[in-house]
Every structure is written in C-alpha cells, then in structure tokens.
C-alpha cells in the first residue's frame, strides 16, 4: 500500500482538559492515497505522546 505522510505544528491548546497543560504539539499523520488517516501521532512539548491507528 502506498502511503503519504504529513506533519503539522499546532501552536494552540485544543480545549482538552487532559492535554491542555502539556503545551503545544506536533501532529504526524500517515494516510492512504485517498488521504484517509491510517495512523496519527501527537507529540507534545512536554514529551508526552498520543498515538492512534
């Protein structure tokens, strides 16, 4: 399967009680050719990571 990869820095809180105190974050996405997200990783300024697949 061919994949595409994207990265987006997010310089704002998303309004989530749990993660707002973790700082800004960078999002990493792996998508298929139709841009459906297969995997998502959110790396926060304090070093914590959220992963979804």
ABEGO torsion letter per residue (X at the ends): XBBBBBBBBBABBAGBAAAAAAEBBBBBBBBBAAGBBABBBBBBAAGBBBBBX
